Amino acid sequence: MSKVALVTGGSRGIGAAISKALQAAGYTVAANYAGNDDAARAFTEETGIKTYKWSVADYDACAAGIKQVEAELGPIAVLVNNAGITRDSMFHKMTPQQWKEVIDTNLTGLFNMTHPTWAGMRDRKYGRIVNISSINGQKGQAGQANYSAAKAGDLGFTKALAQEGARAGITVNAICPGYIGTEMVRAIDEKVLNERIIPQIPVGRLGEPEEIARCVVFLASDDAGFITGSTISANGGQFFV
């Protein structure tokens, strides 16, 4: 029986690429999504991957959703915390709501998803947790105090939880993508992309969602059993730690 992998934000963008790559690697995949029913329906029709709707910002919804996934597919062996939002604003204009929405989804969402899966992984002495952070959680970004704070918090969460999970056979790692050619990024004005963003990337191009997905597949595999508490910076050389 194949292992079950749950990917949050798993029906679009980087999350969709991760879901497809895990499926191709032999996992039974469940893709969580928050709101776009049409995209989720199209994704399931294309891939056969089941989609489940709930907000990662809501702990009770996460616990109920995880319970449903495990009842239908089996115990979760791999959790990919990918769901994220932006509410960009320069700090002097940022509202408490913009701050709260991003922290609740991008940081507290990791707790909300990981906490209900943790006991089962500990009991089974096996688990793989991969948290999708960001280059901007490493270096910061003007206009993204909320996003950068949440994504930096994801890295602290990863390192602390890795120490707790190690003796229980659970690895916890993070990936920090740079600028990836998702629908959202490619919607940026072409002049801005070509003159301001891509010149900052030493490899001279945007990353592809599939390149992040391949990192996830490796970290989820048995081959990565000695790697925990680590961060993969997949940013084309734009920022080094």
Rosetta silent file (secondary structure, phi, psi, omega in degrees, C-alpha in Angstrom):
SEQUENCE: MSKVALVTGGSRGIGAAISKALQAAGYTVAANYAGNDDAARAFTEETGIKTYKWSVADYDACAAGIKQVEAELGPIAVLVNNAGITRDSMFHKMTPQQWKEVIDTNLTGLFNMTHPTWAGMRDRKYGRIVNISSINGQKGQAGQANYSAAKAGDLGFTKALAQEGARAGITVNAICPGYIGTEMVRAIDEKVLNERIIPQIPVGRLGEPEEIARCVVFLASDDAGFITGSTISANGGQFFV
SCORE:     score description
SCORE:     0.000 S_00000001
   1 L     0.000  132.589 -176.472    0.000    0.000    0.000 S_00000001
   2 L   -73.982  152.605  177.862    1.414    3.393   -0.985 S_00000001
   3 L   -72.047  149.681 -179.595    2.167    6.051    1.609 S_00000001
   4 E   -95.908  131.600  175.899   -0.280    8.950    1.928 S_00000001
   5 E  -120.573  132.808  177.487    0.952   12.497    1.338 S_00000001
   6 E  -113.705  126.074 -178.243   -1.107   15.580    2.151 S_00000001
   7 E  -117.544  119.159  176.436   -0.212   18.859    0.433 S_00000001
   8 L   -82.154  147.035 -172.901   -1.788   22.104    1.610 S_00000001
   9 L    58.619   36.924 -165.981   -2.506   24.612   -1.124 S_00000001
  10 L   -92.497    7.925 -177.050   -1.990   21.573   -3.296 S_00000001
  11 L  -110.123   -1.757 -179.246   -4.201   22.252   -6.302 S_00000001
  12 L  -141.986  157.143  171.407   -2.520   25.341   -7.784 S_00000001
  13 H    57.290 -136.970  179.605    0.933   26.754   -8.459 S_00000001
  14 H   -59.784  -39.059 -179.690    3.854   25.222   -6.597 S_00000001
  15 H   -60.928  -40.078  178.004    1.450   23.076   -4.580 S_00000001
  16 H   -64.300  -40.936  177.792   -0.020   21.501   -7.704 S_00000001
  17 H   -63.338  -39.070  178.354    3.471   20.660   -8.965 S_00000001
  18 H   -65.152  -45.891  179.549    4.291   19.090   -5.601 S_00000001
  19 H   -58.028  -46.411 -179.106    1.090   17.037   -5.605 S_00000001
  20 H   -64.736  -40.670 -178.660    1.766   15.740   -9.118 S_00000001
  21 H   -67.141  -39.948  177.459    5.401   14.916   -8.365 S_00000001
  22 H   -66.367  -39.205  176.248    4.504   12.975   -5.235 S_00000001
  23 H   -61.053  -44.512  179.461    1.839   11.089   -7.153 S_00000001
  24 H   -64.055  -27.266  178.951    4.392   10.232   -9.853 S_00000001
  25 L   -83.399   -1.025  173.415    6.745    9.002   -7.119 S_00000001
  26 L   105.662    4.764  178.862    4.120    6.513   -5.964 S_00000001
  27 L   -83.431  152.796  166.041    2.372    8.300   -3.114 S_00000001
  28 E   -87.405  117.601 -168.867   -1.373    8.468   -2.615 S_00000001
  29 E  -108.772  137.433  168.642   -1.868   12.230   -2.587 S_00000001
  30 E  -116.571  132.238 -179.091   -4.506   14.442   -1.001 S_00000001
  31 E  -112.991  117.160  174.978   -4.502   18.110   -1.987 S_00000001
  32 E   -83.882  148.570  172.342   -5.982   20.668    0.374 S_00000001
  33 E  -146.878  163.889 -172.793   -7.258   23.997   -0.938 S_00000001
  34 L  -103.885  -36.770 -170.347   -8.948   27.024    0.595 S_00000001
  35 L  -151.023  -25.385 -172.835  -11.307   28.618   -1.887 S_00000001
  36 L   -88.136   90.358 -176.758  -11.010   28.091   -5.629 S_00000001
  37 H   -64.035  -38.941 -178.582  -13.530   25.323   -6.291 S_00000001
  38 H   -63.933  -44.621  179.678  -13.208   25.505  -10.078 S_00000001
  39 H   -64.902  -39.433  179.601   -9.427   25.125   -9.982 S_00000001
  40 H   -65.274  -42.312  179.414   -9.684   22.236   -7.530 S_00000001
  41 H   -62.807  -44.574  179.651  -12.267   20.476   -9.662 S_00000001
  42 H   -64.401  -38.486  179.542  -10.138   20.889  -12.796 S_00000001
  43 H   -63.027  -44.728  179.410   -7.062   19.666  -10.923 S_00000001
  44 H   -65.156  -41.540  178.420   -8.836   16.488   -9.780 S_00000001
  45 H   -62.280  -36.479 -178.668  -10.191   15.855  -13.281 S_00000001
  46 H   -74.176  -40.157 -168.402   -6.688   16.230  -14.717 S_00000001
  47 H  -111.021  -22.258 -171.940   -4.777   14.183  -12.145 S_00000001
  48 L    80.549    2.335  179.414   -7.224   11.989  -10.250 S_00000001
  49 L   -80.237  128.670  179.670   -5.874   13.472   -7.008 S_00000001
  50 E   -70.217  140.117  176.995   -8.587   14.042   -4.416 S_00000001
  51 E  -114.529  147.808 -176.307   -9.004   17.597   -3.176 S_00000001
  52 E  -134.605  130.012 -173.488  -10.258   18.665    0.241 S_00000001
  53 E  -101.299  119.225  166.389  -11.444   22.156    1.120 S_00000001
  54 L  -165.743  162.459  177.836  -10.616   23.893    4.398 S_00000001
  55 L   -89.779  128.503  178.252   -8.656   26.889    5.683 S_00000001
  56 L   -70.638  -11.571  177.912   -5.318   26.080    7.291 S_00000001
  57 L   -77.759   -7.862 -176.081   -5.887   29.145    9.491 S_00000001
  58 L  -112.164  109.649 -175.184   -8.678   27.262   11.325 S_00000001
  59 H   -60.528  -46.487 -177.395   -7.388   24.592   13.737 S_00000001
  60 H   -63.359  -37.812  177.712  -10.698   22.752   14.077 S_00000001
  61 H   -65.652  -38.409  177.933  -11.139   22.675   10.286 S_00000001
  62 H   -64.113  -46.216 -179.285   -7.628   21.264    9.913 S_00000001
  63 H   -61.511  -42.438  179.045   -8.253   18.544   12.496 S_00000001
  64 H   -68.076  -40.531  179.428  -11.530   17.581   10.824 S_00000001
  65 H   -64.816  -42.658  177.989   -9.993   17.646    7.343 S_00000001
  66 H   -63.155  -41.584  177.781   -7.054   15.501    8.376 S_00000001
  67 H   -60.259  -40.267  178.789   -9.427   13.030   10.010 S_00000001
  68 H   -66.156  -45.330  179.272  -11.406   12.815    6.747 S_00000001
  69 H   -58.554  -46.044 -177.192   -8.282   12.303    4.635 S_00000001
  70 H   -69.383  -32.268  177.335   -7.035    9.519    6.908 S_00000001
  71 H   -67.470  -35.389 -175.990  -10.447    7.844    6.976 S_00000001
  72 H   -88.653  -34.076 -171.172  -10.586    7.809    3.171 S_00000001
  73 H  -117.087  -24.811 -177.472   -6.944    7.257    2.200 S_00000001
  74 L   120.231  174.159 -177.076   -5.052    6.013    5.248 S_00000001
  75 L   -62.196  141.848 -178.038   -2.619    7.474    7.791 S_00000001
  76 E   -79.328  120.858  178.030   -0.655   10.505    6.645 S_00000001
  77 E   -98.526  -29.662 -177.149    3.033    9.717    6.238 S_00000001
  78 E  -128.947  126.515  175.672    4.053   12.931    4.456 S_00000001
  79 E  -119.807  123.392  176.703    2.775   16.424    5.217 S_00000001
  80 E  -112.343  110.320  179.258    3.741   19.320    2.958 S_00000001
  81 E   -88.037   90.825 -174.255    2.848   22.684    4.478 S_00000001
  82 L  -109.788  -24.197 -173.436    2.697   24.743    1.305 S_00000001
  83 L   -57.874  136.054  178.603   -0.429   26.927    1.667 S_00000001
  84 L  -161.702  155.910  177.613    0.321   30.632    1.847 S_00000001
  85 L  -133.687  163.830  171.675   -1.102   34.062    1.121 S_00000001
  86 L  -123.909  145.179  171.311    0.207   37.590    0.680 S_00000001
  87 L  -139.637   69.333 -168.967   -1.256   40.861    1.893 S_00000001
  88 L   -72.087  140.905  177.030    1.564   43.171    0.846 S_00000001
  89 L  -169.831  143.040  170.317    1.830   46.715    2.127 S_00000001
  90 L   -60.510  146.238 -167.314    4.531   49.063    3.305 S_00000001
  91 H   -60.016  -36.470 -177.449    4.583   48.792    7.080 S_00000001
  92 H   -69.340  -13.583  176.676    3.327   52.296    7.829 S_00000001
  93 H  -107.451   -6.684 -175.514    0.208   51.465    5.813 S_00000001
  94 L   -69.083  135.756  179.348   -0.206   47.853    6.954 S_00000001
  95 L   -94.373  156.827  173.930   -3.400   47.119    8.838 S_00000001
  96 H   -55.333  -33.659  179.012   -3.757   44.736   11.788 S_00000001
  97 H   -66.721  -41.919  177.375   -6.004   42.631    9.545 S_00000001
  98 H   -62.270  -40.042  177.353   -3.312   42.326    6.862 S_00000001
  99 H   -63.964  -50.752 -174.074   -0.834   41.255    9.512 S_00000001
 100 H   -63.410  -43.257 -177.788   -3.179   38.777   11.150 S_00000001
 101 H   -60.772  -41.640 -178.327   -4.369   37.094    7.947 S_00000001
 102 H   -71.645  -44.028  178.788   -0.824   36.363    6.792 S_00000001
 103 H   -63.431  -43.078 -178.013    0.417   35.177   10.190 S_00000001
 104 H   -61.594  -38.546 -178.725   -2.680   33.011   10.696 S_00000001
 105 H   -84.924  -50.683 -168.364   -2.238   31.245    7.348 S_00000001
 106 H   -83.343  -20.712  178.691    1.509   31.233    6.734 S_00000001
 107 L  -117.699  -58.700  179.249    2.749   30.559   10.266 S_00000001
 108 H   -62.087  -28.285  176.470   -0.078   29.402   12.527 S_00000001
 109 H   -57.149  -32.453  177.737   -1.247   27.231    9.637 S_00000001
 110 H   -66.452  -42.724  175.460    1.842   25.064   10.142 S_00000001
 111 H   -62.117  -46.843 -175.363    0.850   24.430   13.751 S_00000001
 112 H   -60.782  -33.430 -179.660   -2.774   23.824   12.777 S_00000001
 113 H   -87.370  -39.481 -173.907   -1.815   21.181   10.208 S_00000001
 114 H   -77.228  -37.842 -176.110    1.136   19.549   11.927 S_00000001
 115 H   -57.982  -46.634 -179.898   -0.290   19.249   15.419 S_00000001
 116 H   -70.406  -18.159  179.344   -3.172   16.888   14.478 S_00000001
 117 H   -93.967  -15.893 -169.698   -0.819   14.656   12.437 S_00000001
 118 H   -64.561  -45.528 -176.410    2.021   14.566   14.954 S_00000001
 119 H   -61.089  -42.623  179.513    0.668   11.965   17.379 S_00000001
 120 H   -64.464  -40.866  177.228    0.017    9.444   14.607 S_00000001
 121 H   -63.544  -41.068  179.020    3.486    9.911   13.154 S_00000001
 122 H   -65.048  -41.149  179.495    5.029    9.439   16.604 S_00000001
 123 H   -63.783  -39.146 -178.266    2.983    6.304   17.213 S_00000001
 124 H   -84.649   -7.201 -178.803    4.024    4.843   13.844 S_00000001
 125 L    58.504   36.625  178.165    7.644    5.978   14.308 S_00000001
 126 L  -160.045  137.696  173.533    7.659    7.502   10.858 S_00000001
 127 E  -175.480  152.263  174.959    6.881   10.840    9.263 S_00000001
 128 E  -131.637  119.863  176.927    8.068   13.389    6.756 S_00000001
 129 E  -119.670  126.212  179.467    7.153   17.044    7.181 S_00000001
 130 E  -123.788  120.381 -178.398    8.239   19.576    4.563 S_00000001
 131 E  -105.128  126.044 -179.883    7.534   23.261    5.152 S_00000001
 132 E   -90.916  104.819  177.781    7.564   25.646    2.199 S_00000001
 133 L   -94.031 -135.596 -176.738    9.074   28.890    3.443 S_00000001
 134 L  -167.399  153.040  171.639   10.508   31.605    1.166 S_00000001
 135 H   -55.255  -31.803 -177.503   13.638   33.503    0.226 S_00000001
 136 H   -78.346  -11.812  168.839   11.925   36.491    1.830 S_00000001
 137 H   -80.065  -17.232  178.284   11.817   34.650    5.144 S_00000001
 138 H   -91.772  -42.689 -173.291   15.607   34.470    4.908 S_00000001
 139 H  -112.329  -10.948 -174.731   16.496   37.959    3.697 S_00000001
 140 L    79.158  161.956  179.169   13.338   40.019    4.297 S_00000001
 141 L  -156.714  127.662  176.972   11.512   42.112    1.709 S_00000001
 142 L   -56.733  138.288 -179.324   10.174   45.658    1.820 S_00000001
 143 L    84.112    1.326 -178.752    6.397   45.680    1.765 S_00000001
 144 L  -134.646   43.743  178.554    6.259   42.196    3.238 S_00000001
 145 H   -59.439  -39.161  179.235    6.896   42.580    6.965 S_00000001
 146 H   -67.890  -49.208 -177.515    3.980   40.232    7.640 S_00000001
 147 H   -65.283  -46.118 -179.091    4.990   37.652    5.020 S_00000001
 148 H   -63.943  -39.063  178.262    8.703   37.749    5.866 S_00000001
 149 H   -63.899  -44.590 -179.959    7.977   37.394    9.581 S_00000001
 150 H   -64.034  -45.115 -176.897    5.720   34.392    8.995 S_00000001
 151 H   -70.224  -31.876  172.575    8.140   32.683    6.627 S_00000001
 152 H   -67.667  -38.864  176.257   11.075   33.273    9.009 S_00000001
 153 H   -61.185  -35.545  177.181    8.912   31.786   11.750 S_00000001
 154 H   -58.059  -35.827 -178.722    8.385   28.712    9.577 S_00000001
 155 H   -72.364  -38.672  175.019   12.151   28.117    9.697 S_00000001
 156 H   -64.194  -41.758  176.340   12.277   28.357   13.489 S_00000001
 157 H   -58.105  -45.425 -179.667    9.332   25.974   13.709 S_00000001
 158 H   -58.877  -47.619 -175.567   11.154   23.550   11.398 S_00000001
 159 H   -68.288  -38.922  179.797   14.354   23.532   13.446 S_00000001
 160 H   -69.423  -45.696 -176.144   12.616   23.112   16.791 S_00000001
 161 H   -69.126  -31.183  177.554   10.243   20.395   15.655 S_00000001
 162 H   -59.075  -38.252 -179.603   13.047   18.490   13.926 S_00000001
 163 H   -68.859  -32.901  178.824   14.732   18.043   17.298 S_00000001
 164 H   -76.078  -32.991 -174.279   11.529   16.678   18.825 S_00000001
 165 H   -87.148  -16.928 -169.483   10.769   14.320   15.963 S_00000001
 166 H   -56.414  -46.592 -176.856   14.205   12.848   15.320 S_00000001
 167 H   -76.644   -9.990  177.663   14.046    9.962   17.783 S_00000001
 168 H   -99.741   10.503  177.998   10.504    9.165   16.659 S_00000001
 169 L    77.348   18.785 -179.265   11.547    8.646   13.056 S_00000001
 170 E  -109.535  125.507  173.245   10.059   11.966   11.906 S_00000001
 171 E  -102.188  145.947  179.861   12.079   14.377    9.787 S_00000001
 172 E  -133.971  116.393 -177.265   11.141   18.041    9.490 S_00000001
 173 E  -134.504  166.747 -178.950   12.722   20.173    6.779 S_00000001
 174 E  -129.587  153.647  172.876   12.091   23.412    4.924 S_00000001
 175 E  -125.527  133.476  177.324   12.443   24.690    1.384 S_00000001
 176 E  -113.394   94.048  176.527   12.895   28.375    0.601 S_00000001
 177 E   -69.631  149.862  167.520   11.931   29.053   -3.014 S_00000001
 178 L   -89.601 -141.128  178.867   13.075   32.195   -4.767 S_00000001
 179 L   -79.175  115.246 -176.047   11.110   33.673   -7.651 S_00000001
 180 E  -111.707  141.710 -174.306    9.224   30.792   -9.248 S_00000001
 181 L   -76.846   59.329  174.035    7.355   31.014  -12.551 S_00000001
 182 L   -81.838  172.097  177.629    3.873   30.490  -11.186 S_00000001
 183 H   -56.842  -38.953 -178.881    0.796   32.110  -12.652 S_00000001
 184 H   -65.397  -45.883 -178.316    1.026   34.818   -9.988 S_00000001
 185 H   -70.097  -40.080 -179.189    4.655   35.699  -10.708 S_00000001
 186 H   -70.153  -12.793  175.949    4.242   35.581  -14.491 S_00000001
 187 L   -80.219  -10.846  176.280    1.382   38.057  -14.126 S_00000001
 188 L   -63.714  144.083  179.164    3.902   40.688  -12.987 S_00000001
 189 L   -48.490  131.445 -174.389    4.512   43.372  -15.598 S_00000001
 190 H   -58.615  -36.247  179.059    7.009   41.996  -18.128 S_00000001
 191 H   -64.451  -41.733  178.121    9.197   45.094  -17.866 S_00000001
 192 H   -65.368  -43.062  178.428    9.426   44.691  -14.077 S_00000001
 193 H   -59.471  -49.542 -172.169   10.230   40.987  -14.444 S_00000001
 194 H   -77.499  -27.781 -174.416   12.911   41.504  -17.063 S_00000001
 195 H  -103.932  -23.164 -174.610   14.527   44.660  -15.693 S_00000001
 196 H  -119.324  -32.368 -174.008   14.199   44.379  -11.914 S_00000001
 197 H   -95.996  -58.165 -175.593   13.592   40.771  -10.859 S_00000001
 198 H   -61.601  -36.482  177.039   15.392   38.394  -13.221 S_00000001
 199 H   -60.613  -18.560  177.321   18.663   40.433  -13.231 S_00000001
 200 H   -82.230   -8.396 -175.734   18.900   39.711   -9.482 S_00000001
 201 L  -102.152  110.927 -174.793   18.899   35.953  -10.146 S_00000001
 202 L   -54.529  -34.682 -179.741   22.396   34.700  -11.068 S_00000001
 203 L   -74.813   -9.538  170.900   21.109   31.784  -13.159 S_00000001
 204 L    81.511   21.942  179.572   19.231   34.357  -15.253 S_00000001
 205 L  -159.475  167.022  170.077   15.713   32.969  -15.126 S_00000001
 206 L   -73.840  154.338  170.575   12.734   32.228  -12.923 S_00000001
 207 E   -76.703  166.192  176.570   12.558   28.857  -11.236 S_00000001
 208 L  -109.677  144.956  179.202    9.933   26.338  -12.252 S_00000001
 209 H   -52.776  -35.400 -178.270    7.373   24.853   -9.837 S_00000001
 210 H   -65.099  -25.962  178.953    8.605   21.380  -10.767 S_00000001
 211 H   -71.646  -34.092  174.035   12.069   22.259   -9.445 S_00000001
 212 H   -70.774  -40.227 -179.565   10.614   22.911   -5.994 S_00000001
 213 H   -60.425  -38.389  179.908    8.536   19.741   -6.288 S_00000001
 214 H   -65.929  -34.199  174.849   11.646   17.633   -6.904 S_00000001
 215 H   -62.810  -42.102  179.999   13.152   18.981   -3.660 S_00000001
 216 H   -62.961  -46.564 -178.311   10.003   17.913   -1.812 S_00000001
 217 H   -59.041  -40.690  177.725   10.047   14.425   -3.307 S_00000001
 218 H   -63.784  -49.081 -177.560   13.639   13.961   -2.172 S_00000001
 219 H   -64.670  -26.260  178.869   12.985   15.194    1.377 S_00000001
 220 H   -80.322  -14.373 -171.955    9.919   12.932    1.586 S_00000001
 221 L   -82.989  163.938  174.581   11.874    9.866    0.510 S_00000001
 222 H   -65.519  -25.376  179.215   13.612    7.243    2.610 S_00000001
 223 H   -62.807  -21.958 -177.415   16.867    8.419    1.007 S_00000001
 224 H   -99.479   20.630 -174.777   16.569   11.637    3.050 S_00000001
 225 L   -63.904  -19.185 -179.335   16.196    9.891    6.409 S_00000001
 226 L   -98.846    5.124 -179.211   19.398   11.446    7.813 S_00000001
 227 L  -108.821  117.301  176.603   18.374   14.981    6.844 S_00000001
 228 L  -153.005  148.233 -176.477   16.279   16.907    9.371 S_00000001
 229 L    74.305   14.013 -175.218   16.080   20.503   10.545 S_00000001
 230 L  -100.208  160.073  176.387   17.563   21.595    7.231 S_00000001
 231 E  -124.809  125.342  172.272   16.658   24.302    4.748 S_00000001
 232 E   -95.657  121.299  177.391   17.065   23.955    0.992 S_00000001
 233 E   -95.325  103.393 -177.549   17.464   27.369   -0.657 S_00000001
 234 E  -106.146   80.267 -171.733   16.095   26.937   -4.178 S_00000001
 235 L  -134.854   15.358  177.097   16.560   30.445   -5.529 S_00000001
 236 L    68.168   20.517  179.101   18.918   30.313   -8.495 S_00000001
 237 L    86.994   10.792 -176.000   21.781   31.793   -6.464 S_00000001
 238 L   -71.012  -30.214 -177.808   19.900   34.952   -5.527 S_00000001
 239 L  -150.482  133.519 -179.857   20.594   34.639   -1.794 S_00000001
 240 L  -114.711  142.775  176.651   23.005   32.500    0.207 S_00000001
 241 L  -110.007    0.000    0.000   22.744   31.549    3.881 S_00000001
